[in-house]
Amino acid sequence: MAHVDVDLNNVQEQFTFDGKLKKNVTLIGGIGLVLFVLGAIFLMMGGGHEDHHAAVEHATEVASATAVHEGGEHGHHAEFHWYDRIIVDVWVNGVFFTGIALLGFFFFALQFVANAGWPVLINRVMLNFRQFIPVGGIVLLLTFLVGGHTIFHWTHEGIADPASPNYDSIIAGKTDFLNTPFFLFRMILFVTVWTLFGWALNKITKEEDNGDGSTKYFRKAQRMSVAFLIFFGISESITSWDWVMSIDTHWYSTLFGWYLLAGWLVSAVAFMSLFVVILQDMGYLKLVNENHLHDLGKFLFGFSIFWAYLWFSQFLLIYYANIPEETIYFIDRLRSATYAPLFFTILITNFIFPFFVLMTRDAKRKTILMKMVAGIVIFGHFMEFCLLIIPGSLKENGGFGLTEIGSGMVFLSIFLYLFFTGLSKGGLIPKNHPMIEESIHHHT
């Protein structure tokens, strides 16, 4: 590969968020809003709620038997109203996009801790994932305050009172951790600290742009990143228990924190790949070459395999450890005419498709293939989060239809708008980063 001489004083690019891109982002939100409203109308008219009792009869019987055996009320849920599905859909999107924003920012901090030079040219792409974190936190907080009873069975009145008909002995044993004040405290604490870390690291990198070219800002960012990763390791696991696993209170998985991390992380890498290609199509990131895209493709390929490994391990641990009471979580999804198609579809979109398409070296260097795989992986993991959350909250009254797709597009539009707005505030390239030349001449 020939050496390219670059004037580092003029390497920085200024992104402008307007014109066609802004229209397209707004259009995504507009179409999503129309689909969401149509879906809500169908739900109100009864068109969005079919009778799936026959399809889940076996699952319900097993659930009831499990509940009786454990002394709980696993099969109990309140009467369904059309707006319950809307509340759960908003929670799904809040969890999905906040997690992606967090993992994108995690990937940025990880580069400093790893002393990685190759991604310097796209560091700002990773950094600006953080823009959605506080917004997602507010959405989740408001959704819980408005519809926590719909989403979480453990919030129901009398659930821990032995004298109440709603008493559940299993949930009662978890009330030290699963109680509303402590839950809200954890949510607010985690989102606030993530947001502050994002603000601090963004401030350091902007100071570096105007600095003297020394490594003091890099070392400062590195120390800050180490602190963030330590906090992230604890908070992400607890968040996965709180926001998703506690919906199915009678079920637990010892690797659930890793499992959710894998889904969020591969989705974040898919978004990174899309953003890099989109920016290059618009004439930005001129110094980013196919080798950078190749590395993103390797991460997308590798994390897809990592996700599939954990996906299968959920089954393997239950089988190997002989804990049949844990199978109800999968029976509810596998034996339902509503959820079974999703269950097998995500295996294709999240593993089989990216595995075979990105297997070769050349595939990772072709923008059209990277766009296609990234888009399918993002949609596949969105379906996965619907499958993780909706059945536990809504039982047979849930599904995957217009409200899910529409709300997903609305949140995607907000996510994109915040990302590109943040990207426009400052240069695209961290010009005084000590490893900028390594990134410019990156070759694999």
Phi, psi and omega in degrees: 000129183289144179285136181248122177277128183231133175280105185293340178287339182244021185282335186289140178244148178250116180275139177240125182262092177201189175065222188298320182297316180296321178296318180295319179297317178294323180296319177302314179295321180296314178297318178299319180296319178297314179297320180297315180296317178300316178298319179296322178296316178298322178295317179297324180279352180095357181285343181262007182230094178268160181277108181254016185300320181295322183292332182249017184302316181295317180298320181294320179298316180295319180299316180296317180297319179296318181297317180296316181298323185267355180077028183237188182237046185303323184280353184279135168207154186289168178300141184274135173236152185303324184286346176299321181292326177296315180300314181294322178299319178295321178296317178305311182292321178299315179294314184297307186283329175294320177296318178297317179299317179296316182288329174297317177292323175302317181296324176297310181296325181299327181296324178291315181295325182275358184056038183279131180260332187299325187266011186305320181296337180246015180302321183291333175296314179294316185301321187279001168299332184299341186302330184275343188304307180295324178295315177299321178298319178294318178300314181295319180298312181294321180297318179295318181295325182276318189229028181302324180294329179288322186275318189244118180295330184289351178272355186291150182296134175076010185295333181250012181258113182302337180275353183270146175293343178271005186301135178227111186296326181291313179294323179301328179285352182247008188290341176298328179260315182266082172220150190303312181300315181291322177300311180295322178300314180297316181300310182294318179299309184297311182296321179296314181294318176301316181297317180294320176298318178298316179298316183294315181291324176297318179298317180297317182292328177289323176296324179297323178301326182260011184276192185263007179087005178280175183267006186296324179288323177298315180294323178296315178295325180294315178296319178297322180293322177299314179298318179296316183295325177295313179295321180300316183303323179281311188290324181295319179296313180296321178300318180296323177292315184293304192281335185235304188293329182288352174294319175261080194294335182274357183240148175210159177223131182286349179243020186296324177300318177293320182297313179293322177301318181298317179294315178296317186293315181293328176292320178296318178295324177297317177297318178304313181300315178298315182298317180298314180295316180299315180296322177293321177298332180273358178098007178262177179050050184297332183273350176285130183242184184293341178290323176295317179296323179298319179293320175298320178297322178294319177295318179298317178296310184293317181289334174295320177292319178299317178299315182296323178299314180289324177301315179288327181297332176302318177290314188299318181294321179294319180289311186293322181274356178055061177239077186298336180295342179278347184290343182300327180302319181276327178298318179303332183262327183278329184264006181261132177296337180281316190259338181302317178300322177295319184303316182275333178295319183293334176294325178287310185289326188264345180227300187300311182297305179296329181296312184281327181286320184264014184294324183272158180294318183296325182299324182287348183256000180259119186298324182295321179289321179295320177299314184295311181295316181299315180298316180292320179297317179298313179296321179297319180284334172295317176298322180299317181291328172299318181290329179288325190257313190296313182300322180292328182272316189252353183053229184285356181273358181271198180160189177226104185213214186297320182293323179292312180294316181297313179295324177298319179291323177297313180293324176299318178299316178296316179301312180295318182298315179293320180298307183291328175296315177297322181294332182281349181266079182120173182288153178286330186248128175285089195293334181259014176295133184296345181249020183299321181293323177301320180290320180298322183259023182296134179214134177235000000 
